[in-house]
Amino acid sequence: MRPPSPPRPLAFPTLDSLAAFLGSRLPASALASWGTAPGTKTLLNLFLELSQGECVLISAAAAAAPPSQQQQQQQHPVVRAVHVASVRIRNGRGALLMETGQLLSDGTLRSRGGLRPLSEKMRPGETPEAAAVRAVREELGERVRVRILGGEEARVEERDSASYPGLHARYVLHAVDAEVVEGVPEDGEFDTEEGGEHEDEVVVDGAAAAITVKRHYWKWVDDNDNDEEDVAGAEEGARQSAH
């Protein structure tokens, strides 16, 4: 017997079509908080992620599920699925580079809710290693060089999205190990300018502007500090990202 096909991601040709779809499935209070509550992003942000292939939306109704999962489908009628490269960069003494916060384009200083490694939402057809190289270039700078050492088998986590309250998220986390070659301080704390986000240059009449990351804040953490946490999406990123 052929196994069931995975659900197809949903396509949205316009921002209005995305707004209409989510408006009938998510609480109005949740959608109203997007881009207004501190640390959240706007509907335009999500539309751009979908357009660029950095995430997909999957309707729970499109996937056949056993009775044990039907209740979850009722609670989460739509899921944002994101593949995230989580880059664990170590310095010469073995400490991990962790992100402590981000400065957003609306002036909000967003805490990472615990220390998290450098992370990036993956693009269609991109390997975790390639996404890791791109993440280093965009978030740490063009002059930074790291040596990619390899990765681990991906794991999946599900939780509500911090960037899009009310929208459930499924993060496929791809851990990639790396070591510093040159270009960043190997002790203490420092910050860098984001070089990869240009969503704030996109304007749609009647829509709230996209919110982007402008600066990243970093610190080196020794393993015995017990401060390391796994990345959740870049966004969260994906990604949170993850942006």
Sequence and secondary structure as in RCSB ss.txt:
>XXXX:A:sequence
MRPPSPPRPLAFPTLDSLAAFLGSRLPASALASWGTAPGTKTLLNLFLELSQGECVLISAAAAAAPPSQQQQQQQ
HPVVRAVHVASVRIRNGRGALLMETGQLLSDGTLRSRGGLRPLSEKMRPGETPEAAAVRAVREELGERVRVRILG
GEEARVEERDSASYPGLHARYVLHAVDAEVVEGVPEDGEFDTEEGGEHEDEVVVDGAAAAITVKRHYWKWVDDND
NDEEDVAGAEEGARQSAH
>XXXX:A:secstr
            SSHHHHHHHHHTTS HHHHHHTTTSTT   HHHHHHHHHTTS EEEEGGGS   HHHHHHHHH
 SEEEEEEEEEEEEE TTS EEEEEEEEETTS EEEEEEEEEEEEE  TT  HHHHHHHHIIIII TT EEEEEE
E   EEEEEE SSSTT EEEEEEEEEEEEEEESS SSSEEEEE  S  GGG   TTS     EEEEEEEEE GGG
  B    BHHHHEEEE  
